[in-house]
Amino acid sequence: MAITVFPSANGVGGAGQKVLSEGNLAGWSTVHSPRNYIASGFDVFGASSNQLTISPGAALIGGRYIVSDADIYVPVSGSGFASCRLVCSADAIGNVTECGAQLVSASAPLGPYDLHLAHVYVSVGKVSYIDYTQGRFSSPYGTVRDEFINRYMEFNTHFESIDGYATSVASSGTVTLDGVAGCVKLATSATANSSATIIKRSYTAFAAEIRERPDFPDFYLEQWLSICCEIYGVSVNAASEAWLIVGAPGVKRHIGFVSVGGELFGTIGNGTKETRTARLSESKESSMIAHHVPGKYTEFWVGLSGYAKLTTDLPAGYESASADRAILYASIETTNTTAKELRLANWRWRQELR
């Protein structure tokens, strides 16, 4: 049978589903706890010492409830950056045989029975500092604390003001805030090649990269982009172009959407080449989401039914020029004598950081 149920007195999916084995109970537990986490305690101390002290605590690791009622001591030596972990071992049938604290390479991927407690930098046999960022989790799902501790870069605006944005126009285009409508309006004039652009630049660089992080074997610095907007004055075959991206347009590194001739496409740039999806919808659609996983794919949703995924020529690294580090880049241009307008109501972007 393809479907199994646990617990099942009737053995749905096999007689083994009746058995209250360690493996079955652990599997049941991990349904409610998709990642290992610290429930309480397990704080790490020892700055300027030749050993780490881990306080008593409780955690969930591989579906098992782990409790320590006394301090745990871990000696340190040499120099380097390491990950302090609780590590359990399991036998061939998945039963845990032992559990203890270890100091291992910071780049060593975590297995299903490992729990990262802290990063530790050791210098000449002494603990230099202890870092709780980059993978110490206190719940099975995301919390505000975990998100801030584990470092995310996020931008979310409903355009209460545009004072902190760079704007540019050509041929009598305009960028204005409409408080009554609740949006910022980018409008062209009825002059060919009239345009309007708004940009929110990032002071720091943000990169599409794969990094080693202790809570995942391969940690991808994922990006998410959500846009609520409307484009007016366009229809299929309309003489217009609009960009809605994070990054810079053209072949420069970016993810997002481009509207050409009244049709909407997902777009990515990797520094030397721009790649677009097939047509996702007409450009009048107002809800758009893009999701980028470095080295794997970029996917796009538009409205209720438009979806596409790109898996080649993906963005990697970052643009060094500050002018190209935009966490919001929106523009519209008309290529005939009909005025066009882009209305932005909400823009949300999130980038995971190492």
ZAKOLKE-111332 format. One record per residue (C-alpha): residue number from 0; residue in three letters; y, x, z. Coordinates in nm, 4 decimals. Example, Ala and Ser with C-alpha at 12.3 -4.5 7.8 and 13.67 -1.06 7.14 Angstrom:
<rs>
+-------+--------+----------+----------+----------+
: vexke : drenba :       c2 :       c1 :       c3 :
+-------+--------+----------+----------+----------+
:     0 :    ALA :  -0.4500 :   1.2300 :   0.7800 :
:     1 :    SER :  -0.1060 :   1.3670 :   0.7140 :
+-------+--------+----------+----------+----------+
</rs>
This chain:
<rs>
+-------+--------+----------+----------+----------+
: vexke : drenba :       c2 :       c1 :       c3 :
+-------+--------+----------+----------+----------+
:     0 :    MET :   0.0000 :   0.0000 :   0.0000 :
:     1 :    ALA :   0.3447 :   0.1328 :  -0.0899 :
:     2 :    ILE :   0.5201 :  -0.0135 :   0.2155 :
:     3 :    THR :   0.4320 :   0.0809 :   0.5721 :
:     4 :    VAL :   0.5599 :  -0.0749 :   0.8925 :
:     5 :    PHE :   0.5767 :   0.0845 :   1.2372 :
:     6 :    PRO :   0.5012 :  -0.0454 :   1.4898 :
:     7 :    SER :   0.2510 :  -0.2903 :   1.3386 :
:     8 :    ALA :  -0.0324 :  -0.4446 :   1.5397 :
:     9 :    ASN :  -0.1850 :  -0.5553 :   1.2092 :
:    10 :    GLY :  -0.1694 :  -0.2047 :   1.0622 :
:    11 :    VAL :   0.0618 :  -0.2973 :   0.7738 :
:    12 :    GLY :   0.0495 :   0.0004 :   0.5396 :
:    13 :    GLY :  -0.2569 :   0.1549 :   0.7056 :
:    14 :    ALA :  -0.4446 :   0.1585 :   1.0325 :
:    15 :    GLY :  -0.2359 :   0.4538 :   1.1491 :
:    16 :    GLN :   0.0617 :   0.2226 :   1.1867 :
:    17 :    LYS :  -0.0976 :   0.0871 :   1.5059 :
:    18 :    VAL :  -0.1052 :   0.4273 :   1.6737 :
:    19 :    LEU :   0.1667 :   0.5241 :   1.9224 :
:    20 :    SER :   0.1461 :   0.8898 :   1.8224 :
:    21 :    GLU :   0.4215 :   1.1452 :   1.8766 :
:    22 :    GLY :   0.4832 :   1.1626 :   1.5006 :
:    23 :    ASN :   0.5091 :   0.7864 :   1.4607 :
:    24 :    LEU :   0.7425 :   0.7523 :   1.7583 :
:    25 :    ALA :   0.9584 :   1.0406 :   1.6339 :
:    26 :    GLY :   0.9814 :   0.8832 :   1.2901 :
:    27 :    TRP :   1.0869 :   0.5554 :   1.4463 :
:    28 :    SER :   1.3518 :   0.7334 :   1.6506 :
:    29 :    THR :   1.4994 :   0.9189 :   1.3531 :
:    30 :    VAL :   1.5668 :   0.5882 :   1.1782 :
:    31 :    HIS :   1.8290 :   0.5282 :   1.4460 :
:    32 :    SER :   1.9379 :   0.8918 :   1.4600 :
:    33 :    PRO :   1.9637 :   1.0401 :   1.1093 :
:    34 :    ARG :   2.0846 :   1.3768 :   1.2392 :
:    35 :    ASN :   2.0205 :   1.5940 :   1.5428 :
:    36 :    TYR :   2.2965 :   1.5750 :   1.8018 :
:    37 :    ILE :   2.4041 :   1.6588 :   2.1569 :
:    38 :    ALA :   2.4024 :   1.3531 :   2.3820 :
:    39 :    SER :   2.5583 :   1.5332 :   2.6792 :
:    40 :    GLY :   2.6101 :   1.8835 :   2.8151 :
:    41 :    PHE :   2.4682 :   2.1909 :   2.6411 :
:    42 :    ASP :   2.8080 :   2.3602 :   2.6609 :
:    43 :    VAL :   2.8096 :   2.7298 :   2.5783 :
:    44 :    PHE :   2.9883 :   2.9913 :   2.7933 :
:    45 :    GLY :   2.9950 :   3.3682 :   2.8200 :
:    46 :    ALA :   3.3130 :   3.5167 :   2.6693 :
:    47 :    SER :   3.3352 :   3.8920 :   2.7451 :
:    48 :    SER :   2.9790 :   3.8840 :   2.8807 :
:    49 :    ASN :   2.6540 :   4.0321 :   2.7525 :
:    50 :    GLN :   2.4817 :   3.6945 :   2.7639 :
:    51 :    LEU :   2.5425 :   3.3306 :   2.6784 :
:    52 :    THR :   2.5069 :   3.0567 :   2.9377 :
:    53 :    ILE :   2.4116 :   2.7103 :   2.8154 :
:    54 :    SER :   2.4729 :   2.4307 :   3.0646 :
:    55 :    PRO :   2.2186 :   2.1555 :   3.1405 :
:    56 :    GLY :   2.2213 :   1.8758 :   2.8886 :
:    57 :    ALA :   2.0428 :   1.6221 :   2.6736 :
:    58 :    ALA :   1.9988 :   1.6074 :   2.2965 :
:    59 :    LEU :   1.8018 :   1.4399 :   2.0213 :
:    60 :    ILE :   1.6156 :   1.6802 :   1.7936 :
:    61 :    GLY :   1.3724 :   1.5698 :   1.5245 :
:    62 :    GLY :   1.3361 :   1.2287 :   1.6873 :
:    63 :    ARG :   1.2582 :   1.3829 :   2.0289 :
:    64 :    TYR :   1.4669 :   1.3492 :   2.3415 :
:    65 :    ILE :   1.5322 :   1.6993 :   2.4771 :
:    66 :    VAL :   1.6518 :   1.7483 :   2.8364 :
:    67 :    SER :   1.7412 :   2.0656 :   3.0246 :
:    68 :    ASP :   1.8094 :   2.0392 :   3.3996 :
:    69 :    ALA :   1.9161 :   2.4016 :   3.4524 :
:    70 :    ASP :   2.1303 :   2.6681 :   3.2866 :
:    71 :    ILE :   1.9746 :   2.8545 :   2.9925 :
:    72 :    TYR :   2.0570 :   3.2234 :   2.9411 :
:    73 :    VAL :   2.0555 :   3.3980 :   2.6024 :
:    74 :    PRO :   2.1207 :   3.7770 :   2.5886 :
:    75 :    VAL :   2.3409 :   3.9153 :   2.3095 :
:    76 :    SER :   2.3498 :   4.2556 :   2.1407 :
:    77 :    GLY :   2.5027 :   4.4356 :   1.8454 :
:    78 :    SER :   2.7900 :   4.2866 :   1.6458 :
:    79 :    GLY :   2.8193 :   3.9907 :   1.4129 :
:    80 :    PHE :   2.8667 :   3.6177 :   1.3671 :
:    81 :    ALA :   2.5763 :   3.4031 :   1.4897 :
:    82 :    SER :   2.4683 :   3.0471 :   1.5539 :
:    83 :    CYS :   2.3502 :   2.9516 :   1.9028 :
:    84 :    ARG :   2.0797 :   2.6881 :   1.8655 :
:    85 :    LEU :   1.8157 :   2.4876 :   2.0391 :
:    86 :    VAL :   1.4992 :   2.5415 :   1.8370 :
:    87 :    CYS :   1.1758 :   2.3459 :   1.8678 :
:    88 :    SER :   0.8435 :   2.4386 :   1.7106 :
:    89 :    ALA :   0.5862 :   2.1908 :   1.5854 :
:    90 :    ASP :   0.2180 :   2.2167 :   1.4985 :
:    91 :    ALA :   0.0490 :   2.1126 :   1.1751 :
:    92 :    ILE :   0.0469 :   1.7420 :   1.2649 :
:    93 :    GLY :   0.4100 :   1.7368 :   1.3784 :
:    94 :    ASN :   0.3663 :   1.7565 :   1.7538 :
:    95 :    VAL :   0.6214 :   1.9773 :   1.9317 :
:    96 :    THR :   0.4686 :   2.2842 :   2.0933 :
:    97 :    GLU :   0.7756 :   2.4510 :   2.2484 :
:    98 :    CYS :   1.1544 :   2.4380 :   2.2641 :
:    99 :    GLY :   1.4126 :   2.7010 :   2.3589 :
:   100 :    ALA :   1.7529 :   2.8511 :   2.2876 :
:   101 :    GLN :   1.8045 :   3.1203 :   2.0243 :
:   102 :    LEU :   2.0852 :   3.3203 :   1.8676 :
:   103 :    VAL :   2.0298 :   3.3477 :   1.4908 :
:   104 :    SER :   2.2273 :   3.4375 :   1.1795 :
:   105 :    ALA :   2.5133 :   3.1949 :   1.1158 :
:   106 :    SER :   2.3984 :   3.1541 :   0.7555 :
:   107 :    ALA :   2.0362 :   3.0704 :   0.8431 :
:   108 :    PRO :   1.9697 :   2.7096 :   0.7371 :
:   109 :    LEU :   1.8688 :   2.4632 :   1.0054 :
:   110 :    GLY :   1.5278 :   2.3057 :   0.9992 :
:   111 :    PRO :   1.4405 :   1.9543 :   1.1142 :
:   112 :    TYR :   1.3737 :   2.0809 :   1.4691 :
:   113 :    ASP :   1.6922 :   2.2887 :   1.5094 :
:   114 :    LEU :   2.0205 :   2.1927 :   1.6786 :
:   115 :    HIS :   2.3388 :   2.3975 :   1.6419 :
:   116 :    LEU :   2.5340 :   2.4319 :   1.9679 :
:   117 :    ALA :   2.8117 :   2.6771 :   1.8786 :
:   118 :    HIS :   2.9135 :   2.9687 :   1.6634 :
:   119 :    VAL :   2.9314 :   3.2949 :   1.8551 :
:   120 :    TYR :   3.0960 :   3.6195 :   1.7547 :
:   121 :    VAL :   2.9444 :   3.9249 :   1.9228 :
:   122 :    SER :   3.1217 :   4.2626 :   1.9241 :
:   123 :    VAL :   2.9393 :   4.5711 :   2.0508 :
:   124 :    GLY :   2.7043 :   4.3747 :   2.2726 :
:   125 :    LYS :   2.9699 :   4.1466 :   2.4214 :
:   126 :    VAL :   3.0609 :   3.7860 :   2.3410 :
:   127 :    SER :   3.4027 :   3.7998 :   2.1724 :
:   128 :    TYR :   3.4542 :   3.4246 :   2.1241 :
:   129 :    ILE :   3.2692 :   3.0931 :   2.1008 :
:   130 :    ASP :   3.3552 :   2.8409 :   1.8292 :
:   131 :    TYR :   3.2627 :   2.4716 :   1.8577 :
:   132 :    THR :   3.3683 :   2.3802 :   1.5029 :
:   133 :    GLN :   3.1482 :   2.3788 :   1.1939 :
:   134 :    GLY :   2.8500 :   2.1702 :   1.2894 :
:   135 :    ARG :   2.8418 :   2.0717 :   1.6584 :
:   136 :    PHE :   2.7802 :   1.6966 :   1.6663 :
:   137 :    SER :   2.7934 :   1.4575 :   1.9600 :
:   138 :    SER :   2.6545 :   1.1426 :   1.7962 :
:   139 :    PRO :   2.4008 :   1.0394 :   1.5321 :
:   140 :    TYR :   2.6813 :   0.9170 :   1.3072 :
:   141 :    GLY :   3.0382 :   1.0262 :   1.2410 :
:   142 :    THR :   3.2958 :   0.9924 :   1.5167 :
:   143 :    VAL :   3.6659 :   1.0746 :   1.5217 :
:   144 :    ARG :   3.5940 :   1.3678 :   1.7538 :
:   145 :    ASP :   3.3241 :   1.5098 :   1.5300 :
:   146 :    GLU :   3.5395 :   1.4728 :   1.2202 :
:   147 :    PHE :   3.8293 :   1.6626 :   1.3758 :
:   148 :    ILE :   3.6116 :   1.9268 :   1.5398 :
:   149 :    ASN :   3.4180 :   1.9900 :   1.2202 :
:   150 :    ARG :   3.7303 :   2.0185 :   1.0081 :
:   151 :    TYR :   3.8222 :   1.7802 :   0.7344 :
:   152 :    MET :   4.1316 :   1.7763 :   0.5195 :
:   153 :    GLU :   4.2439 :   1.4196 :   0.4550 :
:   154 :    PHE :   4.5363 :   1.2423 :   0.2924 :
:   155 :    ASN :   4.5879 :   0.8670 :   0.3079 :
:   156 :    THR :   4.9069 :   0.6919 :   0.2026 :
:   157 :    HIS :   5.0383 :   0.3435 :   0.1327 :
:   158 :    PHE :   5.3641 :   0.5008 :   0.0122 :
:   159 :    GLU :   5.5931 :   0.4073 :   0.2993 :
:   160 :    SER :   5.8230 :   0.6785 :   0.1610 :
:   161 :    ILE :   5.8259 :   0.9194 :  -0.1318 :
:   162 :    ASP :   6.0620 :   1.1733 :   0.0240 :
:   163 :    GLY :   5.7862 :   1.4348 :   0.0551 :
:   164 :    TYR :   5.6705 :   1.4053 :  -0.3061 :
:   165 :    ALA :   5.7723 :   1.5959 :  -0.6161 :
:   166 :    THR :   5.8733 :   1.3711 :  -0.9050 :
:   167 :    SER :   5.9621 :   1.4352 :  -1.2666 :
:   168 :    VAL :   6.0662 :   1.2088 :  -1.5537 :
:   169 :    ALA :   6.1379 :   1.2382 :  -1.9248 :
:   170 :    SER :   6.3369 :   1.0165 :  -2.1622 :
:   171 :    SER :   6.4711 :   0.7810 :  -1.8942 :
:   172 :    GLY :   6.1443 :   0.7353 :  -1.7061 :
:   173 :    THR :   6.1733 :   0.6403 :  -1.3366 :
:   174 :    VAL :   5.9859 :   0.6808 :  -1.0073 :
:   175 :    THR :   6.0892 :   0.4222 :  -0.7476 :
:   176 :    LEU :   5.9595 :   0.2797 :  -0.4212 :
:   177 :    ASP :   5.9248 :  -0.0978 :  -0.4189 :
:   178 :    GLY :   5.9016 :  -0.2090 :  -0.0566 :
:   179 :    VAL :   5.8790 :  -0.5757 :  -0.1493 :
:   180 :    ALA :   5.5807 :  -0.5256 :  -0.3804 :
:   181 :    GLY :   5.4296 :  -0.2583 :  -0.1498 :
:   182 :    CYS :   5.3874 :   0.0146 :  -0.4078 :
:   183 :    VAL :   5.5510 :   0.3075 :  -0.5828 :
:   184 :    LYS :   5.6344 :   0.2392 :  -0.9474 :
:   185 :    LEU :   5.6143 :   0.4985 :  -1.2229 :
:   186 :    ALA :   5.7848 :   0.3499 :  -1.5282 :
:   187 :    THR :   5.8541 :   0.4762 :  -1.8773 :
:   188 :    SER :   6.1377 :   0.3569 :  -2.0949 :
:   189 :    ALA :   6.0913 :   0.2058 :  -2.4402 :
:   190 :    THR :   6.1301 :   0.5519 :  -2.5929 :
:   191 :    ALA :   5.8369 :   0.7392 :  -2.7416 :
:   192 :    ASN :   5.7083 :   1.0161 :  -2.5082 :
:   193 :    SER :   5.8974 :   0.8784 :  -2.2095 :
:   194 :    SER :   5.7044 :   0.9645 :  -1.8916 :
:   195 :    ALA :   5.7078 :   0.9554 :  -1.5114 :
:   196 :    THR :   5.5093 :   1.1718 :  -1.2675 :
:   197 :    ILE :   5.4649 :   1.1890 :  -0.8905 :
:   198 :    ILE :   5.2891 :   1.4780 :  -0.7126 :
:   199 :    LYS :   5.1926 :   1.5532 :  -0.3535 :
:   200 :    ARG :   5.1131 :   1.9228 :  -0.3279 :
:   201 :    SER :   4.8961 :   2.0946 :  -0.0690 :
:   202 :    TYR :   5.0424 :   2.3977 :   0.1027 :
:   203 :    THR :   4.6918 :   2.5389 :   0.1536 :
:   204 :    ALA :   4.4162 :   2.5808 :  -0.1024 :
:   205 :    PHE :   4.1177 :   2.3469 :  -0.1057 :
:   206 :    ALA :   3.8022 :   2.4434 :  -0.2865 :
:   207 :    ALA :   3.5005 :   2.2832 :  -0.4483 :
:   208 :    GLU :   3.2320 :   2.5138 :  -0.3116 :
:   209 :    ILE :   2.8838 :   2.5362 :  -0.1673 :
:   210 :    ARG :   2.8879 :   2.6998 :   0.1753 :
:   211 :    GLU :   2.6293 :   2.7836 :   0.4366 :
:   212 :    ARG :   2.6774 :   2.5676 :   0.7429 :
:   213 :    PRO :   2.4332 :   2.5348 :   1.0311 :
:   214 :    ASP :   2.3955 :   2.1579 :   1.0299 :
:   215 :    PHE :   2.2703 :   2.1515 :   0.6689 :
:   216 :    PRO :   2.0702 :   2.4127 :   0.4708 :
:   217 :    ASP :   2.3199 :   2.3844 :   0.1842 :
:   218 :    PHE :   2.6559 :   2.2470 :   0.2842 :
:   219 :    TYR :   2.8678 :   2.1094 :   0.0040 :
:   220 :    LEU :   3.2434 :   2.0848 :   0.0506 :
:   221 :    GLU :   3.2486 :   1.7325 :  -0.0876 :
:   222 :    GLN :   3.5570 :   1.5498 :  -0.2059 :
:   223 :    TRP :   3.6198 :   1.1756 :  -0.2049 :
:   224 :    LEU :   3.9060 :   1.0026 :  -0.3850 :
:   225 :    SER :   3.9951 :   0.6338 :  -0.3623 :
:   226 :    ILE :   4.2814 :   0.4802 :  -0.5598 :
:   227 :    CYS :   4.4290 :   0.1303 :  -0.5620 :
:   228 :    CYS :   4.6685 :   0.0894 :  -0.8530 :
:   229 :    GLU :   4.7559 :  -0.1106 :  -1.1629 :
:   230 :    ILE :   4.8795 :  -0.0061 :  -1.5061 :
:   231 :    TYR :   5.1089 :  -0.2506 :  -1.6830 :
:   232 :    GLY :   5.1974 :  -0.2748 :  -2.0508 :
:   233 :    VAL :   4.8654 :  -0.1334 :  -2.1695 :
:   234 :    SER :   4.5737 :  -0.2903 :  -2.3463 :
:   235 :    VAL :   4.2903 :  -0.1496 :  -2.5530 :
:   236 :    ASN :   4.4347 :   0.0761 :  -2.8242 :
:   237 :    ALA :   4.7700 :   0.0908 :  -2.6435 :
:   238 :    ALA :   4.9673 :   0.4068 :  -2.7161 :
:   239 :    SER :   4.9679 :   0.5487 :  -2.3632 :
:   240 :    GLU :   4.8189 :   0.8096 :  -2.1321 :
:   241 :    ALA :   4.7962 :   0.8090 :  -1.7513 :
:   242 :    TRP :   4.6455 :   1.0629 :  -1.5106 :
:   243 :    LEU :   4.5211 :   0.9788 :  -1.1598 :
:   244 :    ILE :   4.3680 :   1.2946 :  -1.0171 :
:   245 :    VAL :   4.3397 :   1.5464 :  -0.7361 :
:   246 :    GLY :   4.4193 :   1.8886 :  -0.8798 :
:   247 :    ALA :   4.6004 :   1.9481 :  -1.2078 :
:   248 :    PRO :   4.5599 :   1.7763 :  -1.5458 :
:   249 :    GLY :   4.4056 :   1.9137 :  -1.8618 :
:   250 :    VAL :   4.1436 :   2.1875 :  -1.8246 :
:   251 :    LYS :   4.2626 :   2.2938 :  -1.4795 :
:   252 :    ARG :   4.0434 :   2.2115 :  -1.1777 :
:   253 :    HIS :   4.0552 :   1.8434 :  -1.0880 :
:   254 :    ILE :   3.8605 :   1.5243 :  -1.0261 :
:   255 :    GLY :   3.9808 :   1.1701 :  -1.0909 :
:   256 :    PHE :   4.0608 :   0.9343 :  -1.3740 :
:   257 :    VAL :   4.2496 :   0.9339 :  -1.7016 :
:   258 :    SER :   4.3657 :   0.6317 :  -1.8997 :
:   259 :    VAL :   4.3974 :   0.6834 :  -2.2731 :
:   260 :    GLY :   4.4805 :   0.4074 :  -2.5182 :
:   261 :    GLY :   4.4236 :   0.1369 :  -2.2587 :
:   262 :    GLU :   4.0756 :   0.2614 :  -2.1649 :
:   263 :    LEU :   3.9757 :   0.4297 :  -1.8385 :
:   264 :    PHE :   3.7536 :   0.7384 :  -1.8047 :
:   265 :    GLY :   3.6372 :   0.9594 :  -1.5208 :
:   266 :    THR :   3.7578 :   1.3180 :  -1.5642 :
:   267 :    ILE :   3.6876 :   1.6637 :  -1.4240 :
:   268 :    GLY :   3.8308 :   2.0052 :  -1.5035 :
:   269 :    ASN :   3.6751 :   2.3394 :  -1.4116 :
:   270 :    GLY :   3.9555 :   2.5775 :  -1.5038 :
:   271 :    THR :   3.8547 :   2.6266 :  -1.8673 :
:   272 :    LYS :   3.7328 :   2.2868 :  -1.9831 :
:   273 :    GLU :   3.7997 :   1.9175 :  -1.9236 :
:   274 :    THR :   3.5035 :   1.6771 :  -1.9331 :
:   275 :    ARG :   3.5233 :   1.2977 :  -1.9419 :
:   276 :    THR :   3.2752 :   1.0206 :  -1.8809 :
:   277 :    ALA :   3.2070 :   0.7450 :  -2.1255 :
:   278 :    ARG :   3.4498 :   0.4529 :  -2.1079 :
:   279 :    LEU :   3.4362 :   0.2927 :  -1.7636 :
:   280 :    SER :   3.6600 :  -0.0087 :  -1.8191 :
:   281 :    GLU :   3.9910 :  -0.1256 :  -1.9509 :
:   282 :    SER :   4.2813 :   0.0454 :  -1.7792 :
:   283 :    LYS :   4.3934 :  -0.2731 :  -1.6065 :
:   284 :    GLU :   4.1199 :  -0.2247 :  -1.3435 :
:   285 :    SER :   4.2770 :  -0.1601 :  -1.0027 :
:   286 :    SER :   4.0019 :  -0.0085 :  -0.7837 :
:   287 :    MET :   3.8715 :   0.3447 :  -0.8464 :
:   288 :    ILE :   3.6558 :   0.5891 :  -0.6485 :
:   289 :    ALA :   3.5484 :   0.9432 :  -0.7338 :
:   290 :    HIS :   3.3012 :   1.1588 :  -0.5376 :
:   291 :    HIS :   3.2422 :   1.5274 :  -0.6063 :
:   292 :    VAL :   2.9482 :   1.7313 :  -0.4731 :
:   293 :    PRO :   2.9996 :   2.0969 :  -0.5798 :
:   294 :    GLY :   2.7256 :   2.2362 :  -0.7961 :
:   295 :    LYS :   2.5498 :   1.9000 :  -0.8225 :
:   296 :    TYR :   2.7538 :   1.6152 :  -0.9687 :
:   297 :    THR :   3.0744 :   1.4137 :  -0.9772 :
:   298 :    GLU :   3.0381 :   1.0369 :  -0.9776 :
:   299 :    PHE :   3.2877 :   0.7629 :  -1.0528 :
:   300 :    TRP :   3.3143 :   0.3941 :  -0.9694 :
:   301 :    VAL :   3.5631 :   0.1511 :  -1.1243 :
:   302 :    GLY :   3.5840 :  -0.2098 :  -1.0074 :
:   303 :    LEU :   3.2560 :  -0.3855 :  -0.9415 :
:   304 :    SER :   3.0477 :  -0.2567 :  -1.2299 :
:   305 :    GLY :   3.1865 :   0.0614 :  -1.3855 :
:   306 :    TYR :   2.9862 :   0.3708 :  -1.2870 :
:   307 :    ALA :   2.9247 :   0.7147 :  -1.4392 :
:   308 :    LYS :   2.8059 :   1.0577 :  -1.3269 :
:   309 :    LEU :   2.8825 :   1.4048 :  -1.4648 :
:   310 :    THR :   2.6479 :   1.6946 :  -1.3879 :
:   311 :    THR :   2.7744 :   1.9795 :  -1.6084 :
:   312 :    ASP :   3.0972 :   2.1817 :  -1.6285 :
:   313 :    LEU :   3.1782 :   2.0846 :  -1.2693 :
:   314 :    PRO :   3.4850 :   2.2150 :  -1.0847 :
:   315 :    ALA :   3.4274 :   2.5217 :  -0.8678 :
:   316 :    GLY :   3.6690 :   2.7331 :  -0.6682 :
:   317 :    TYR :   4.0372 :   2.6445 :  -0.6553 :
:   318 :    GLU :   4.3651 :   2.6804 :  -0.8394 :
:   319 :    SER :   4.5716 :   2.9666 :  -0.7007 :
:   320 :    ALA :   4.9081 :   2.8384 :  -0.8224 :
:   321 :    SER :   5.0717 :   2.6083 :  -0.5681 :
:   322 :    ALA :   5.1980 :   2.3855 :  -0.8488 :
:   323 :    ASP :   4.8358 :   2.3052 :  -0.9380 :
:   324 :    ARG :   4.7163 :   2.2281 :  -0.5840 :
:   325 :    ALA :   4.7934 :   1.8564 :  -0.5887 :
:   326 :    ILE :   4.6186 :   1.6173 :  -0.3517 :
:   327 :    LEU :   4.7888 :   1.3451 :  -0.5526 :
:   328 :    TYR :   4.8834 :   1.3731 :  -0.9173 :
:   329 :    ALA :   4.9771 :   1.0516 :  -1.0974 :
:   330 :    SER :   5.1585 :   1.0200 :  -1.4262 :
:   331 :    ILE :   5.2117 :   0.7796 :  -1.7126 :
:   332 :    GLU :   5.3447 :   0.8355 :  -2.0633 :
:   333 :    THR :   5.4090 :   0.6037 :  -2.3542 :
:   334 :    THR :   5.3598 :   0.7377 :  -2.7055 :
:   335 :    ASN :   5.5255 :   0.4466 :  -2.8798 :
:   336 :    THR :   5.8376 :   0.2405 :  -2.8139 :
:   337 :    THR :   5.6768 :   0.0029 :  -2.5622 :
:   338 :    ALA :   5.7533 :   0.0631 :  -2.1931 :
:   339 :    LYS :   5.4580 :   0.1217 :  -1.9584 :
:   340 :    GLU :   5.4344 :   0.1091 :  -1.5780 :
:   341 :    LEU :   5.1916 :   0.2517 :  -1.3233 :
:   342 :    ARG :   5.1956 :   0.0937 :  -0.9758 :
:   343 :    LEU :   5.0317 :   0.2881 :  -0.6921 :
:   344 :    ALA :   4.9494 :   0.0922 :  -0.3749 :
:   345 :    ASN :   4.7083 :   0.3233 :  -0.1881 :
:   346 :    TRP :   4.5745 :   0.6750 :  -0.2354 :
:   347 :    ARG :   4.3104 :   0.8254 :  -0.0115 :
:   348 :    TRP :   4.1517 :   1.1681 :  -0.0476 :
:   349 :    ARG :   3.9187 :   1.3652 :   0.1751 :
:   350 :    GLN :   3.7852 :   1.7192 :   0.1500 :
:   351 :    GLU :   3.5255 :   1.8708 :   0.3791 :
:   352 :    LEU :   3.6147 :   2.2192 :   0.4984 :
:   353 :    ARG :   3.3983 :   2.5001 :   0.6220 :
+-------+--------+----------+----------+----------+
</rs>
